[in-house]
Amino acid sequence: MGRVRIVVAAAMVVAASAGCGIVGGGSPTDRSLDGLSVSSPRFRDEAPLPAEYTCTGQSGNPPLRWSGVPQKQTKSIALVVDANNAQGAAEVHWVLFNIDPLTTELAQSSVPRGAGALQGLTSSGKVGYSPPCRPDDTYRFSVYALDSKLDLKEGAGLLKTLETIAQHTIARGRLSAAHIE
């Protein structure tokens, strides 16, 4: 029950404060956010997520690419992978932050360690990519340009990490997988 409360609270904080994509739209302030383009060489937006990137596969996270980062203002990049099921419950599968702002892609099954990227806790309470399992959920791979590096440690709590990302988001983009193939 505690995990459900944390997931719902995190989803509400992020949706209300930054429109981070956990639950819905919105903007952190009256200002509009710049848009980022997010893609993958392994699947198209709204297409199924290849099974190799799920709990039945062996590949870890899918490769991702992004563009449109406002270079002068961006101090780091964050990535949040979440799912929204038919009942409206959100589940966070991965939080990766403090990615170098010049980074424009993430390789399959990787974390850009050389640039100081860190991972936060997921809804399951684990650090790292927690592969999706529910075949009918929509999975969202959201990339955020942030106006600072986050003052958080590896394994930072989910709610605190999502709140901090929301506070510093200056641009965002998303790639969605309609379900698992």
Salt bridges, closest charged atoms under 4 A:
GLU52 OE2 - ARG42 NH2 2.29
ASP82 OD2 - ARG140 NH2 2.68
GLU91 OE2 - ARG3 NH2 3.78
GLU91 OE1 - ARG134 NH1 2.63
GLU105 OE1 - ARG65 NE 3.74
ASP137 OD2 - ARG134 NE 2.47
ASP147 OD1 - HIS168 ND1 2.68
GLU154 OE1 - ARG113 NH1 3.66
